[in-house]
Amino acid sequence: MKVSDILRVKGNTLFTVTPDEELAGAVSIMSEKDIGSLVVMDHGDLVGMLTFREVIQTVVKNGGALGSTLVRSAMDDAPLTCTAETELDEVRRMMLERHARYMPVMDKRMLMGVISFYDVAKAVVDSQNFENKMLKAYIRDWPGGEDEDSKG
């Protein structure tokens, strides 16, 4: 399974901010859209990732306030990225290693989407459920595959 499989199901709605926007505005967007991350873009280039983790760290550092803090001072300026062709096992390993909950999907310098750890976990579970259903159907349809005790 590849990242492209997740993007196909998830769609391509993206929410971005610039590094020079106020953090309070970015937090409002995250709240309004009920999302846990924003991609930080500057002149068409990915320059960072802002997640609720960075927001909380900044609030704590600022004594409980956002003030006029800019996105650039709170964002992760070296986010993990992947491509649509990256295998999900590799994405899981990368996300677990870095404790990353969100990962931009890039095609060279073009942002294709963002996947979350939830998206990856859901794709794996859905795939396993599908395989289980196929195996059960195969066993059920196999001659003699029915459970003899259930026939009475």
Secondary structure as the mmCIF struct_conf table of DSSP 4:
data_model
#
loop_
_struct_conf.conf_type_id
_struct_conf.id
_struct_conf.beg_label_comp_id
_struct_conf.beg_label_asym_id
_struct_conf.beg_label_seq_id
_struct_conf.end_label_comp_id
_struct_conf.end_label_asym_id
_struct_conf.end_label_seq_id
STRN STRN1 LYS A 2 LYS A 2
HELX_RH_AL_P HELX_RH_AL_P1 VAL A 3 LYS A 10
STRN STRN2 THR A 16 VAL A 17
TURN_TY1_P TURN_TY1_P1 PRO A 19 ASP A 20
BEND BEND1 GLU A 21 GLU A 21
STRN STRN3 GLU A 22 GLU A 22
HELX_RH_AL_P HELX_RH_AL_P2 LEU A 23 LYS A 33
TURN_TY1_P TURN_TY1_P2 ASP A 34 ASP A 34
BEND BEND2 GLY A 36 GLY A 36
STRN STRN4 SER A 37 ASP A 42
TURN_TY1_P TURN_TY1_P3 HIS A 43 GLY A 44
STRN STRN5 ASP A 45 THR A 51
HELX_RH_AL_P HELX_RH_AL_P3 PHE A 52 LYS A 61
TURN_TY1_P TURN_TY1_P4 ASN A 62 GLY A 63
BEND BEND3 GLY A 64 GLY A 64
TURN_TY1_P TURN_TY1_P5 GLY A 67 SER A 68
STRN STRN6 LEU A 70 LEU A 70
HELX_RH_AL_P HELX_RH_AL_P4 VAL A 71 ALA A 74
BEND BEND4 MET A 75 MET A 75
STRN STRN7 ASP A 76 ASP A 76
BEND BEND5 ASP A 77 ALA A 78
STRN STRN8 CYS A 82 CYS A 82
TURN_TY1_P TURN_TY1_P6 ALA A 84 GLU A 85
BEND BEND6 THR A 86 THR A 86
STRN STRN9 GLU A 87 GLU A 87
HELX_RH_AL_P HELX_RH_AL_P5 LEU A 88 ARG A 98
TURN_TY1_P TURN_TY1_P7 HIS A 99 HIS A 99
BEND BEND7 ARG A 101 ARG A 101
STRN STRN10 TYR A 102 ASP A 107
TURN_TY1_P TURN_TY1_P8 LYS A 108 ARG A 109
STRN STRN11 MET A 110 SER A 116
HELX_RH_AL_P HELX_RH_AL_P6 PHE A 117 ASP A 141
BEND BEND8 TRP A 142 TRP A 142
TURN_TY1_P TURN_TY1_P9 PRO A 143 GLY A 144
BEND BEND9 GLU A 146 GLU A 146
HELX_RH_3T_P HELX_RH_3T_P1 GLU A 148 LYS A 151
#
